[in-house]
Amino acid sequence: MAGEVGGKLSVEVELKANANKIWEALRDFIYIYPKAFPHDYKSVQVLEGDGIAVGSVRLINYGEGGSELVRESKERIVEVDPPNKTFVYNIIGGDLLKYYKSFKAHVTVVPKEKEEEGSLVQWACVYEKAHDEIPDPSPIMDFAEKNFKELDEYLAKQA
């Protein structure tokens, strides 16, 4: 829609692994993702902090499996809520900022009623486009959804 420069996208992904296992794997993103998914992640560097806590800055270099639009991304963790298995990060550098003035993502892991039935990962982003001809960041959401499913498969093989 012309003139619309901001918005929100979200996806919910059903996973087999329990919420605690998914949460721990997401917290270990800097170690797990480049090792488990080298096609998608060439490297993840911690530039500030420990890579997990609020204020941490991570530089992600994406591989061939990532979006063609984004080869590098710098993100700052702005919120971490372990009891609610939620974290929030802002994109503060890299290719995404060529298209969006701001981009903030929220990730929440929700246990299913019966823990053995798995979990849900909710990913949402709030963004402001650089100009109104820029498309919504649907490919970024699709990539996140694919990554959660791949993480679930990876964790099942580690069990």
Solvent accessible surface area in square Angstrom, and as a share of the most:
residue,aa,sasa,rsa
1,M,190,0.85
2,A,97,0.75
3,G,52,0.50
4,E,69,0.31
5,V,64,0.37
6,G,28,0.27
7,G,25,0.24
8,K,133,0.56
9,L,34,0.17
10,S,70,0.45
11,V,28,0.16
12,E,92,0.41
13,V,3,0.02
14,E,116,0.52
15,L,5,0.03
16,K,170,0.72
17,A,14,0.11
18,N,54,0.28
19,A,1,0.00
20,N,85,0.44
21,K,79,0.33
22,I,0,0.00
23,W,13,0.05
24,E,100,0.45
25,A,4,0.03
26,L,9,0.05
27,R,60,0.22
28,D,52,0.27
29,F,21,0.09
30,I,17,0.09
31,Y,142,0.54
32,I,26,0.13
33,Y,5,0.02
34,P,30,0.19
35,K,145,0.61
36,A,24,0.18
37,F,19,0.08
38,P,88,0.56
39,H,120,0.53
40,D,3,0.02
41,Y,11,0.04
42,K,134,0.57
43,S,38,0.25
44,V,20,0.12
45,Q,88,0.39
46,V,56,0.32
47,L,79,0.39
48,E,90,0.40
49,G,67,0.65
50,D,79,0.41
51,G,0,0.00
52,I,37,0.19
53,A,46,0.36
54,V,91,0.52
55,G,29,0.28
56,S,1,0.01
57,V,2,0.01
58,R,10,0.04
59,L,28,0.14
60,I,3,0.02
61,N,36,0.18
62,Y,28,0.11
63,G,2,0.02
64,E,126,0.57
65,G,20,0.19
66,G,11,0.10
67,S,19,0.12
68,E,155,0.69
69,L,79,0.39
70,V,8,0.05
71,R,85,0.31
72,E,68,0.30
73,S,2,0.02
74,K,67,0.28
75,E,7,0.03
76,R,79,0.29
77,I,4,0.02
78,V,50,0.29
79,E,84,0.38
80,V,32,0.19
81,D,41,0.21
82,P,64,0.40
83,P,114,0.72
84,N,95,0.49
85,K,33,0.14
86,T,22,0.13
87,F,21,0.09
88,V,3,0.02
89,Y,30,0.11
90,N,42,0.21
91,I,16,0.08
92,I,66,0.33
93,G,14,0.13
94,G,32,0.31
95,D,23,0.12
96,L,6,0.03
97,L,61,0.30
98,K,136,0.57
99,Y,58,0.22
100,Y,7,0.03
101,K,129,0.55
102,S,53,0.34
103,F,6,0.03
104,K,75,0.32
105,A,0,0.00
106,H,65,0.29
107,V,3,0.02
108,T,31,0.18
109,V,2,0.01
110,V,48,0.27
111,P,64,0.40
112,K,47,0.20
113,E,181,0.81
114,K,114,0.49
115,E,65,0.29
116,E,140,0.63
117,E,93,0.42
118,G,0,0.00
119,S,0,0.00
120,L,38,0.19
121,V,0,0.00
122,Q,68,0.30
123,W,5,0.02
124,A,15,0.12
125,C,0,0.00
126,V,69,0.39
127,Y,9,0.04
128,E,64,0.29
129,K,15,0.06
130,A,36,0.28
131,H,93,0.42
132,D,50,0.26
133,E,135,0.61
134,I,18,0.09
135,P,90,0.57
136,D,58,0.30
137,P,2,0.01
138,S,44,0.28
139,P,66,0.42
140,I,27,0.14
141,M,31,0.14
142,D,76,0.39
143,F,27,0.11
144,A,15,0.11
145,E,46,0.21
146,K,73,0.31
147,N,5,0.02
148,F,12,0.05
149,K,95,0.40
150,E,48,0.22
151,L,0,0.00
152,D,14,0.07
153,E,104,0.47
154,Y,38,0.15
155,L,15,0.07
156,A,67,0.52
157,K,161,0.68
158,Q,107,0.48
159,A,108,0.84
